[in-house]
Amino acid sequence: MTTHEMYYLILVLAAFCGLGVFLVVETIVYRRSLPRIGYLPHDKPHP
């Protein structure tokens, strides 16, 4: 395996890891923002 192939492989792996982390963070932020907007009324305690 040449140095160029190793660099390309590491670059692809880093891109996939970054994309996975980005999707997880976006999902967490999206779910946490839903109750504030009011799309999940069943999560709020009823008065």
mmCIF entry with sequence, helices, sheets and N, C-alpha, C, O atoms, coordinates in Angstrom:
data_MODEL
# 
_entry.id   MODEL 
# 
_entity.id                         1 
_entity.type                       polymer 
_entity.pdbx_number_of_molecules   1 
# 
_entity_poly.entity_id                      1 
_entity_poly.type                           'polypeptide(L)' 
_entity_poly.nstd_linkage                   no 
_entity_poly.nstd_monomer                   no 
_entity_poly.pdbx_seq_one_letter_code       MTTHEMYYLILVLAAFCGLGVFLVVETIVYRRSLPRIGYLPHDKPHP 
_entity_poly.pdbx_seq_one_letter_code_can   MTTHEMYYLILVLAAFCGLGVFLVVETIVYRRSLPRIGYLPHDKPHP 
_entity_poly.pdbx_strand_id                 A 
# 
loop_
_entity_poly_seq.entity_id 
_entity_poly_seq.num 
_entity_poly_seq.mon_id 
_entity_poly_seq.hetero 
1 1  MET n 
1 2  THR n 
1 3  THR n 
1 4  HIS n 
1 5  GLU n 
1 6  MET n 
1 7  TYR n 
1 8  TYR n 
1 9  LEU n 
1 10 ILE n 
1 11 LEU n 
1 12 VAL n 
1 13 LEU n 
1 14 ALA n 
1 15 ALA n 
1 16 PHE n 
1 17 CYS n 
1 18 GLY n 
1 19 LEU n 
1 20 GLY n 
1 21 VAL n 
1 22 PHE n 
1 23 LEU n 
1 24 VAL n 
1 25 VAL n 
1 26 GLU n 
1 27 THR n 
1 28 ILE n 
1 29 VAL n 
1 30 TYR n 
1 31 ARG n 
1 32 ARG n 
1 33 SER n 
1 34 LEU n 
1 35 PRO n 
1 36 ARG n 
1 37 ILE n 
1 38 GLY n 
1 39 TYR n 
1 40 LEU n 
1 41 PRO n 
1 42 HIS n 
1 43 ASP n 
1 44 LYS n 
1 45 PRO n 
1 46 HIS n 
1 47 PRO n 
# 
_struct_asym.id          A 
_struct_asym.entity_id   1 
# 
loop_
_struct_conf.conf_type_id 
_struct_conf.id 
_struct_conf.pdbx_PDB_helix_id 
_struct_conf.beg_label_comp_id 
_struct_conf.beg_label_asym_id 
_struct_conf.beg_label_seq_id 
_struct_conf.pdbx_beg_PDB_ins_code 
_struct_conf.end_label_comp_id 
_struct_conf.end_label_asym_id 
_struct_conf.end_label_seq_id 
_struct_conf.pdbx_end_PDB_ins_code 
_struct_conf.beg_auth_comp_id 
_struct_conf.beg_auth_asym_id 
_struct_conf.beg_auth_seq_id 
_struct_conf.end_auth_comp_id 
_struct_conf.end_auth_asym_id 
_struct_conf.end_auth_seq_id 
_struct_conf.pdbx_PDB_helix_class 
_struct_conf.details 
_struct_conf.pdbx_PDB_helix_length 
HELX_P HELX_P1 AA1 THR A 3  ? ILE A 37 ? THR A 3  ILE A 37 1 ? 35 
HELX_P HELX_P2 AA2 PRO A 41 ? ASP A 43 ? PRO A 41 ASP A 43 5 ? 3  
# 
_struct_conf_type.id          HELX_P 
_struct_conf_type.criteria    ? 
_struct_conf_type.reference   ? 
# 
loop_
_atom_site.group_PDB 
_atom_site.id 
_atom_site.type_symbol 
_atom_site.label_atom_id 
_atom_site.label_alt_id 
_atom_site.label_comp_id 
_atom_site.label_asym_id 
_atom_site.label_entity_id 
_atom_site.label_seq_id 
_atom_site.pdbx_PDB_ins_code 
_atom_site.Cartn_x 
_atom_site.Cartn_y 
_atom_site.Cartn_z 
_atom_site.occupancy 
_atom_site.B_iso_or_equiv 
_atom_site.pdbx_formal_charge 
_atom_site.auth_seq_id 
_atom_site.auth_comp_id 
_atom_site.auth_asym_id 
_atom_site.auth_atom_id 
_atom_site.pdbx_PDB_model_num 
ATOM 1   N N  . MET A 1 1  ? 0.855   -1.198 0.000  1.00 0.00 ? 1  MET A N  1 
ATOM 2   C CA . MET A 1 1  ? 0.000   0.000  0.000  1.00 0.00 ? 1  MET A CA 1 
ATOM 3   C C  . MET A 1 1  ? 0.891   1.249  0.000  1.00 0.00 ? 1  MET A C  1 
ATOM 4   O O  . MET A 1 1  ? 1.814   1.369  0.806  1.00 0.00 ? 1  MET A O  1 
ATOM 5   N N  . THR A 1 2  ? 0.604   2.147  -0.892 1.00 0.00 ? 2  THR A N  1 
ATOM 6   C CA . THR A 1 2  ? 1.425   3.352  -0.998 1.00 0.00 ? 2  THR A CA 1 
ATOM 7   C C  . THR A 1 2  ? 0.976   4.403  0.011  1.00 0.00 ? 2  THR A C  1 
ATOM 8   O O  . THR A 1 2  ? -0.085  4.281  0.625  1.00 0.00 ? 2  THR A O  1 
ATOM 9   N N  . THR A 1 3  ? 1.798   5.433  0.171  1.00 0.00 ? 3  THR A N  1 
ATOM 10  C CA . THR A 1 3  ? 1.468   6.501  1.115  1.00 0.00 ? 3  THR A CA 1 
ATOM 11  C C  . THR A 1 3  ? 0.220   7.243  0.663  1.00 0.00 ? 3  THR A C  1 
ATOM 12  O O  . THR A 1 3  ? -0.597  7.659  1.485  1.00 0.00 ? 3  THR A O  1 
ATOM 13  N N  . HIS A 1 4  ? 0.075   7.408  -0.658 1.00 0.00 ? 4  HIS A N  1 
ATOM 14  C CA . HIS A 1 4  ? -1.091  8.119  -1.178 1.00 0.00 ? 4  HIS A CA 1 
ATOM 15  C C  . HIS A 1 4  ? -2.368  7.345  -0.879 1.00 0.00 ? 4  HIS A C  1 
ATOM 16  O O  . HIS A 1 4  ? -3.383  7.948  -0.528 1.00 0.00 ? 4  HIS A O  1 
ATOM 17  N N  . GLU A 1 5  ? -2.339  6.020  -1.009 1.00 0.00 ? 5  GLU A N  1 
ATOM 18  C CA . GLU A 1 5  ? -3.521  5.209  -0.721 1.00 0.00 ? 5  GLU A CA 1 
ATOM 19  C C  . GLU A 1 5  ? -3.863  5.260  0.760  1.00 0.00 ? 5  GLU A C  1 
ATOM 20  O O  . GLU A 1 5  ? -5.037  5.322  1.124  1.00 0.00 ? 5  GLU A O  1 
ATOM 21  N N  . MET A 1 6  ? -2.846  5.234  1.616  1.00 0.00 ? 6  MET A N  1 
ATOM 22  C CA . MET A 1 6  ? -3.090  5.312  3.059  1.00 0.00 ? 6  MET A CA 1 
ATOM 23  C C  . MET A 1 6  ? -3.710  6.659  3.415  1.00 0.00 ? 6  MET A C  1 
ATOM 24  O O  . MET A 1 6  ? -4.634  6.727  4.225  1.00 0.00 ? 6  MET A O  1 
ATOM 25  N N  . TYR A 1 7  ? -3.202  7.725  2.812  1.00 0.00 ? 7  TYR A N  1 
ATOM 26  C CA . TYR A 1 7  ? -3.734  9.061  3.092  1.00 0.00 ? 7  TYR A CA 1 
ATOM 27  C C  . TYR A 1 7  ? -5.188  9.161  2.645  1.00 0.00 ? 7  TYR A C  1 
ATOM 28  O O  . TYR A 1 7  ? -6.019  9.748  3.338  1.00 0.00 ? 7  TYR A O  1 
ATOM 29  N N  . TYR A 1 8  ? -5.492  8.578  1.473  1.00 0.00 ? 8  TYR A N  1 
ATOM 30  C CA . TYR A 1 8  ? -6.864  8.622  0.967  1.00 0.00 ? 8  TYR A CA 1 
ATOM 31  C C  . TYR A 1 8  ? -7.793  7.814  1.870  1.00 0.00 ? 8  TYR A C  1 
ATOM 32  O O  . TYR A 1 8  ? -8.922  8.227  2.135  1.00 0.00 ? 8  TYR A O  1 
ATOM 33  N N  . LEU A 1 9  ? -7.310  6.655  2.345  1.00 0.00 ? 9  LEU A N  1 
ATOM 34  C CA . LEU A 1 9  ? -8.124  5.813  3.220  1.00 0.00 ? 9  LEU A CA 1 
ATOM 35  C C  . LEU A 1 9  ? -8.420  6.533  4.534  1.00 0.00 ? 9  LEU A C  1 
ATOM 36  O O  . LEU A 1 9  ? -9.552  6.514  5.016  1.00 0.00 ? 9  LEU A O  1 
ATOM 37  N N  . ILE A 1 10 ? -7.393  7.170  5.115  1.00 0.00 ? 10 ILE A N  1 
ATOM 38  C CA . ILE A 1 10 ? -7.583  7.908  6.368  1.00 0.00 ? 10 ILE A CA 1 
ATOM 39  C C  . ILE A 1 10 ? -8.544  9.072  6.150  1.00 0.00 ? 10 ILE A C  1 
ATOM 40  O O  . ILE A 1 10 ? -9.372  9.370  7.011  1.00 0.00 ? 10 ILE A O  1 
ATOM 41  N N  . LEU A 1 11 ? -8.431  9.730  4.993  1.00 0.00 ? 11 LEU A N  1 
ATOM 42  C CA . LEU A 1 11 ? -9.299  10.870 4.701  1.00 0.00 ? 11 LEU A CA 1 
ATOM 43  C C  . LEU A 1 11 ? -10.759 10.421 4.613  1.00 0.00 ? 11 LEU A C  1 
ATOM 44  O O  . LEU A 1 11 ? -11.652 11.098 5.123  1.00 0.00 ? 11 LEU A O  1 
ATOM 45  N N  . VAL A 1 12 ? -10.998 9.281  3.967  1.00 0.00 ? 12 VAL A N  1 
ATOM 46  C CA . VAL A 1 12 ? -12.365 8.761  3.836  1.00 0.00 ? 12 VAL A CA 1 
ATOM 47  C C  . VAL A 1 12 ? -12.922 8.366  5.208  1.00 0.00 ? 12 VAL A C  1 
ATOM 48  O O  . VAL A 1 12 ? -14.073 8.662  5.527  1.00 0.00 ? 12 VAL A O  1 
ATOM 49  N N  . LEU A 1 13 ? -12.096 7.700  6.009  1.00 0.00 ? 13 LEU A N  1 
ATOM 50  C CA . LEU A 1 13 ? -12.551 7.292  7.345  1.00 0.00 ? 13 LEU A CA 1 
ATOM 51  C C  . LEU A 1 13 ? -12.861 8.514  8.200  1.00 0.00 ? 13 LEU A C  1 
ATOM 52  O O  . LEU A 1 13 ? -13.851 8.526  8.932  1.00 0.00 ? 13 LEU A O  1 
ATOM 53  N N  . ALA A 1 14 ? -12.027 9.533  8.111  1.00 0.00 ? 14 ALA A N  1 
ATOM 54  C CA . ALA A 1 14 ? -12.255 10.749 8.890  1.00 0.00 ? 14 ALA A CA 1 
ATOM 55  C C  . ALA A 1 14 ? -13.547 11.432 8.439  1.00 0.00 ? 14 ALA A C  1 
ATOM 56  O O  . ALA A 1 14 ? -14.287 11.974 9.260  1.00 0.00 ? 14 ALA A O  1 
ATOM 57  N N  . ALA A 1 15 ? -13.814 11.403 7.135  1.00 0.00 ? 15 ALA A N  1 
ATOM 58  C CA . ALA A 1 15 ? -15.024 12.035 6.614  1.00 0.00 ? 15 ALA A CA 1 
ATOM 59  C C  . ALA A 1 15 ? -16.268 11.302 7.131  1.00 0.00 ? 15 ALA A C  1 
ATOM 60  O O  . ALA A 1 15 ? -17.246 11.939 7.522  1.00 0.00 ? 15 ALA A O  1 
ATOM 61  N N  . PHE A 1 16 ? -16.229 9.971  7.133  1.00 0.00 ? 16 PHE A N  1 
ATOM 62  C CA . PHE A 1 16 ? -17.375 9.202  7.616  1.00 0.00 ? 16 PHE A CA 1 
ATOM 63  C C  . PHE A 1 16 ? -17.589 9.421  9.112  1.00 0.00 ? 16 PHE A C  1 
ATOM 64  O O  . PHE A 1 16 ? -18.724 9.549  9.570  1.00 0.00 ? 16 PHE A O  1 
ATOM 65  N N  . CYS A 1 17 ? -16.487 9.464  9.872  1.00 0.00 ? 17 CYS A N  1 
ATOM 66  C CA . CYS A 1 17 ? -16.605 9.683  11.321 1.00 0.00 ? 17 CYS A CA 1 
ATOM 67  C C  . CYS A 1 17 ? -17.182 11.071 11.591 1.00 0.00 ? 17 CYS A C  1 
ATOM 68  O O  . CYS A 1 17 ? -18.043 11.227 12.456 1.00 0.00 ? 17 CYS A O  1 
ATOM 69  N N  . GLY A 1 18 ? -16.716 12.066 10.865 1.00 0.00 ? 18 GLY A N  1 
ATOM 70  C CA . GLY A 1 18 ? -17.212 13.424 11.052 1.00 0.00 ? 18 GLY A CA 1 
ATOM 71  C C  . GLY A 1 18 ? -18.687 13.522 10.706 1.00 0.00 ? 18 GLY A C  1 
ATOM 72  O O  . GLY A 1 18 ? -19.452 14.200 11.392 1.00 0.00 ? 18 GLY A O  1 
ATOM 73  N N  . LEU A 1 19 ? -19.083 12.837 9.633  1.00 0.00 ? 19 LEU A N  1 
ATOM 74  C CA . LEU A 1 19 ? -20.487 12.868 9.227  1.00 0.00 ? 19 LEU A CA 1 
ATOM 75  C C  . LEU A 1 19 ? -21.360 12.186 10.277 1.00 0.00 ? 19 LEU A C  1 
ATOM 76  O O  . LEU A 1 19 ? -22.449 12.668 10.590 1.00 0.00 ? 19 LEU A O  1 
ATOM 77  N N  . GLY A 1 20 ? -20.886 11.067 10.820 1.00 0.00 ? 20 GLY A N  1 
ATOM 78  C CA . GLY A 1 20 ? -21.650 10.351 11.837 1.00 0.00 ? 20 GLY A CA 1 
ATOM 79  C C  . GLY A 1 20 ? -21.836 11.188 13.092 1.00 0.00 ? 20 GLY A C  1 
ATOM 80  O O  . GLY A 1 20 ? -22.933 11.252 13.647 1.00 0.00 ? 20 GLY A O  1 
ATOM 81  N N  . VAL A 1 21 ? -20.758 11.830 13.540 1.00 0.00 ? 21 VAL A N  1 
ATOM 82  C CA . VAL A 1 21 ? -20.843 12.679 14.734 1.00 0.00 ? 21 VAL A CA 1 
ATOM 83  C C  . VAL A 1 21 ? -21.781 13.850 14.474 1.00 0.00 ? 21 VAL A C  1 
ATOM 84  O O  . VAL A 1 21 ? -22.567 14.224 15.345 1.00 0.00 ? 21 VAL A O  1 
ATOM 85  N N  . PHE A 1 22 ? -21.702 14.433 13.271 1.00 0.00 ? 22 PHE A N  1 
ATOM 86  C CA . PHE A 1 22 ? -22.558 15.568 12.929 1.00 0.00 ? 22 PHE A CA 1 
ATOM 87  C C  . PHE A 1 22 ? -24.031 15.161 12.962 1.00 0.00 ? 22 PHE A C  1 
ATOM 88  O O  . PHE A 1 22 ? -24.869 15.901 13.477 1.00 0.00 ? 22 PHE A O  1 
ATOM 89  N N  . LEU A 1 23 ? -24.347 13.984 12.413 1.00 0.00 ? 23 LEU A N  1 
ATOM 90  C CA . LEU A 1 23 ? -25.739 13.531 12.397 1.00 0.00 ? 23 LEU A CA 1 
ATOM 91  C C  . LEU A 1 23 ? -26.250 13.272 13.813 1.00 0.00 ? 23 LEU A C  1 
ATOM 92  O O  . LEU A 1 23 ? -27.398 13.589 14.127 1.00 0.00 ? 23 LEU A O  1 
ATOM 93  N N  . VAL A 1 24 ? -25.401 12.696 14.671 1.00 0.00 ? 24 VAL A N  1 
ATOM 94  C CA . VAL A 1 24 ? -25.819 12.420 16.050 1.00 0.00 ? 24 VAL A CA 1 
ATOM 95  C C  . VAL A 1 24 ? -26.093 13.722 16.796 1.00 0.00 ? 24 VAL A C  1 
ATOM 96  O O  . VAL A 1 24 ? -27.093 13.843 17.504 1.00 0.00 ? 24 VAL A O  1 
ATOM 97  N N  . VAL A 1 25 ? -25.197 14.697 16.632 1.00 0.00 ? 25 VAL A N  1 
ATOM 98  C CA . VAL A 1 25 ? -25.372 15.981 17.319 1.00 0.00 ? 25 VAL A CA 1 
ATOM 99  C C  . VAL A 1 25 ? -26.632 16.682 16.817 1.00 0.00 ? 25 VAL A C  1 
ATOM 100 O O  . VAL A 1 25 ? -27.401 17.220 17.614 1.00 0.00 ? 25 VAL A O  1 
ATOM 101 N N  . GLU A 1 26 ? -26.848 16.678 15.503 1.00 0.00 ? 26 GLU A N  1 
ATOM 102 C CA . GLU A 1 26 ? -28.035 17.315 14.940 1.00 0.00 ? 26 GLU A CA 1 
ATOM 103 C C  . GLU A 1 26 ? -29.303 16.637 15.460 1.00 0.00 ? 26 GLU A C  1 
ATOM 104 O O  . GLU A 1 26 ? -30.289 17.313 15.755 1.00 0.00 ? 26 GLU A O  1 
ATOM 105 N N  . THR A 1 27 ? -29.286 15.309 15.574 1.00 0.00 ? 27 THR A N  1 
ATOM 106 C CA . THR A 1 27 ? -30.459 14.582 16.068 1.00 0.00 ? 27 THR A CA 1 
ATOM 107 C C  . THR A 1 27 ? -30.752 14.947 17.519 1.00 0.00 ? 27 THR A C  1 
ATOM 108 O O  . THR A 1 27 ? -31.909 15.144 17.891 1.00 0.00 ? 27 THR A O  1 
ATOM 109 N N  . ILE A 1 28 ? -29.698 15.039 18.345 1.00 0.00 ? 28 ILE A N  1 
ATOM 110 C CA . ILE A 1 28 ? -29.890 15.385 19.758 1.00 0.00 ? 28 ILE A CA 1 
ATOM 111 C C  . ILE A 1 28 ? -30.440 16.806 19.885 1.00 0.00 ? 28 ILE A C  1 
ATOM 112 O O  . ILE A 1 28 ? -31.376 17.047 20.648 1.00 0.00 ? 28 ILE A O  1 
ATOM 113 N N  . VAL A 1 29 ? -29.862 17.737 19.142 1.00 0.00 ? 29 VAL A N  1 
ATOM 114 C CA . VAL A 1 29 ? -30.318 19.132 19.217 1.00 0.00 ? 29 VAL A CA 1 
ATOM 115 C C  . VAL A 1 29 ? -31.755 19.236 18.719 1.00 0.00 ? 29 VAL A C  1 
ATOM 116 O O  . VAL A 1 29 ? -32.562 19.966 19.294 1.00 0.00 ? 29 VAL A O  1 
ATOM 117 N N  . TYR A 1 30 ? -32.080 18.501 17.639 1.00 0.00 ? 30 TYR A N  1 
ATOM 118 C CA . TYR A 1 30 ? -33.429 18.559 17.081 1.00 0.00 ? 30 TYR A CA 1 
ATOM 119 C C  . TYR A 1 30 ? -34.454 18.018 18.072 1.00 0.00 ? 30 TYR A C  1 
ATOM 120 O O  . TYR A 1 30 ? -35.526 18.599 18.241 1.00 0.00 ? 30 TYR A O  1 
ATOM 121 N N  . ARG A 1 31 ? -34.125 16.905 18.726 1.00 0.00 ? 31 ARG A N  1 
ATOM 122 C CA . ARG A 1 31 ? -35.070 16.314 19.679 1.00 0.00 ? 31 ARG A CA 1 
ATOM 123 C C  . ARG A 1 31 ? -35.235 17.197 20.904 1.00 0.00 ? 31 ARG A C  1 
ATOM 124 O O  . ARG A 1 31 ? -36.329 17.276 21.462 1.00 0.00 ? 31 ARG A O  1 
ATOM 125 N N  . ARG A 1 32 ? -34.166 17.866 21.334 1.00 0.00 ? 32 ARG A N  1 
ATOM 126 C CA . ARG A 1 32 ? -34.259 18.728 22.509 1.00 0.00 ? 32 ARG A CA 1 
ATOM 127 C C  . ARG A 1 32 ? -35.036 19.999 22.197 1.00 0.00 ? 32 ARG A C  1 
ATOM 128 O O  . ARG A 1 32 ? -35.635 20.588 23.097 1.00 0.00 ? 32 ARG A O  1 
ATOM 129 N N  . SER A 1 33 ? -35.038 20.431 20.941 1.00 0.00 ? 33 SER A N  1 
ATOM 130 C CA . SER A 1 33 ? -35.713 21.674 20.590 1.00 0.00 ? 33 SER A CA 1 
ATOM 131 C C  . SER A 1 33 ? -37.202 21.443 20.315 1.00 0.00 ? 33 SER A C  1 
ATOM 132 O O  . SER A 1 33 ? -37.979 22.398 20.311 1.00 0.00 ? 33 SER A O  1 
ATOM 133 N N  . LEU A 1 34 ? -37.606 20.204 20.089 1.00 0.00 ? 34 LEU A N  1 
ATOM 134 C CA . LEU A 1 34 ? -39.015 19.934 19.784 1.00 0.00 ? 34 LEU A CA 1 
ATOM 135 C C  . LEU A 1 34 ? -39.958 20.349 20.914 1.00 0.00 ? 34 LEU A C  1 
ATOM 136 O O  . LEU A 1 34 ? -40.952 21.020 20.636 1.00 0.00 ? 34 LEU A O  1 
ATOM 137 N N  . PRO A 1 35 ? -39.698 19.983 22.179 1.00 0.00 ? 35 PRO A N  1 
ATOM 138 C CA . PRO A 1 35 ? -40.629 20.381 23.255 1.00 0.00 ? 35 PRO A CA 1 
ATOM 139 C C  . PRO A 1 35 ? -40.749 21.887 23.382 1.00 0.00 ? 35 PRO A C  1 
ATOM 140 O O  . PRO A 1 35 ? -41.817 22.385 23.736 1.00 0.00 ? 35 PRO A O  1 
ATOM 141 N N  . ARG A 1 36 ? -39.684 22.629 23.102 1.00 0.00 ? 36 ARG A N  1 
ATOM 142 C CA . ARG A 1 36 ? -39.745 24.086 23.202 1.00 0.00 ? 36 ARG A CA 1 
ATOM 143 C C  . ARG A 1 36 ? -40.675 24.662 22.141 1.00 0.00 ? 36 ARG A C  1 
ATOM 144 O O  . ARG A 1 36 ? -41.421 25.607 22.396 1.00 0.00 ? 36 ARG A O  1 
ATOM 145 N N  . ILE A 1 37 ? -40.619 24.073 20.943 1.00 0.00 ? 37 ILE A N  1 
ATOM 146 C CA . ILE A 1 37 ? -41.461 24.573 19.851 1.00 0.00 ? 37 ILE A CA 1 
ATOM 147 C C  . ILE A 1 37 ? -42.916 24.167 20.097 1.00 0.00 ? 37 ILE A C  1 
ATOM 148 O O  . ILE A 1 37 ? -43.837 24.915 19.770 1.00 0.00 ? 37 ILE A O  1 
ATOM 149 N N  . GLY A 1 38 ? -43.119 22.973 20.678 1.00 0.00 ? 38 GLY A N  1 
ATOM 150 C CA . GLY A 1 38 ? -44.473 22.532 20.989 1.00 0.00 ? 38 GLY A CA 1 
ATOM 151 C C  . GLY A 1 38 ? -44.945 21.375 20.136 1.00 0.00 ? 38 GLY A C  1 
ATOM 152 O O  . GLY A 1 38 ? -46.146 21.114 20.062 1.00 0.00 ? 38 GLY A O  1 
ATOM 153 N N  . TYR A 1 39 ? -44.008 20.660 19.477 1.00 0.00 ? 39 TYR A N  1 
ATOM 154 C CA . TYR A 1 39 ? -44.410 19.520 18.650 1.00 0.00 ? 39 TYR A CA 1 
ATOM 155 C C  . TYR A 1 39 ? -44.630 18.258 19.481 1.00 0.00 ? 39 TYR A C  1 
ATOM 156 O O  . TYR A 1 39 ? -45.239 17.297 19.011 1.00 0.00 ? 39 TYR A O  1 
ATOM 157 N N  . LEU A 1 40 ? -44.127 18.264 20.729 1.00 0.00 ? 40 LEU A N  1 
ATOM 158 C CA . LEU A 1 40 ? -44.288 17.087 21.578 1.00 0.00 ? 40 LEU A CA 1 
ATOM 159 C C  . LEU A 1 40 ? -45.034 17.475 22.852 1.00 0.00 ? 40 LEU A C  1 
ATOM 160 O O  . LEU A 1 40 ? -44.416 17.568 23.912 1.00 0.00 ? 40 LEU A O  1 
ATOM 161 N N  . PRO A 1 41 ? -46.349 17.705 22.778 1.00 0.00 ? 41 PRO A N  1 
ATOM 162 C CA . PRO A 1 41 ? -47.110 18.138 23.949 1.00 0.00 ? 41 PRO A CA 1 
ATOM 163 C C  . PRO A 1 41 ? -47.191 17.056 25.021 1.00 0.00 ? 41 PRO A C  1 
ATOM 164 O O  . PRO A 1 41 ? -47.388 17.371 26.195 1.00 0.00 ? 41 PRO A O  1 
ATOM 165 N N  . HIS A 1 42 ? -47.041 15.775 24.636 1.00 0.00 ? 42 HIS A N  1 
ATOM 166 C CA . HIS A 1 42 ? -47.180 14.705 25.618 1.00 0.00 ? 42 HIS A CA 1 
ATOM 167 C C  . HIS A 1 42 ? -45.976 14.646 26.555 1.00 0.00 ? 42 HIS A C  1 
ATOM 168 O O  . HIS A 1 42 ? -46.039 13.990 27.595 1.00 0.00 ? 42 HIS A O  1 
ATOM 169 N N  . ASP A 1 43 ? -44.871 15.328 26.200 1.00 0.00 ? 43 ASP A N  1 
ATOM 170 C CA . ASP A 1 43 ? -43.708 15.350 27.080 1.00 0.00 ? 43 ASP A CA 1 
ATOM 171 C C  . ASP A 1 43 ? -43.846 16.416 28.164 1.00 0.00 ? 43 ASP A C  1 
ATOM 172 O O  . ASP A 1 43 ? -43.125 16.389 29.162 1.00 0.00 ? 43 ASP A O  1 
ATOM 173 N N  . LYS A 1 44 ? -44.775 17.354 27.967 1.00 0.00 ? 44 LYS A N  1 
ATOM 174 C CA . LYS A 1 44 ? -44.953 18.413 28.959 1.00 0.00 ? 44 LYS A CA 1 
ATOM 175 C C  . LYS A 1 44 ? -45.976 17.984 30.005 1.00 0.00 ? 44 LYS A C  1 
ATOM 176 O O  . LYS A 1 44 ? -46.992 17.385 29.654 1.00 0.00 ? 44 LYS A O  1 
ATOM 177 N N  . PRO A 1 45 ? -45.732 18.277 31.283 1.00 0.00 ? 45 PRO A N  1 
ATOM 178 C CA . PRO A 1 45 ? -46.724 17.949 32.324 1.00 0.00 ? 45 PRO A CA 1 
ATOM 179 C C  . PRO A 1 45 ? -47.970 18.806 32.175 1.00 0.00 ? 45 PRO A C  1 
ATOM 180 O O  . PRO A 1 45 ? -47.889 20.024 32.017 1.00 0.00 ? 45 PRO A O  1 
ATOM 181 N N  . HIS A 1 46 ? -49.111 18.157 32.227 1.00 0.00 ? 46 HIS A N  1 
ATOM 182 C CA . HIS A 1 46 ? -50.359 18.906 32.078 1.00 0.00 ? 46 HIS A CA 1 
ATOM 183 C C  . HIS A 1 46 ? -50.721 19.623 33.380 1.00 0.00 ? 46 HIS A C  1 
ATOM 184 O O  . HIS A 1 46 ? -50.635 19.017 34.448 1.00 0.00 ? 46 HIS A O  1 
ATOM 185 N N  . PRO A 1 47 ? -51.117 20.871 33.323 1.00 0.00 ? 47 PRO A N  1 
ATOM 186 C CA . PRO A 1 47 ? -51.473 21.638 34.537 1.00 0.00 ? 47 PRO A CA 1 
ATOM 187 C C  . PRO A 1 47 ? -52.787 21.144 35.141 1.00 0.00 ? 47 PRO A C  1 
ATOM 188 O O  . PRO A 1 47 ? -53.235 21.672 36.159 1.00 0.00 ? 47 PRO A O  1 
# 
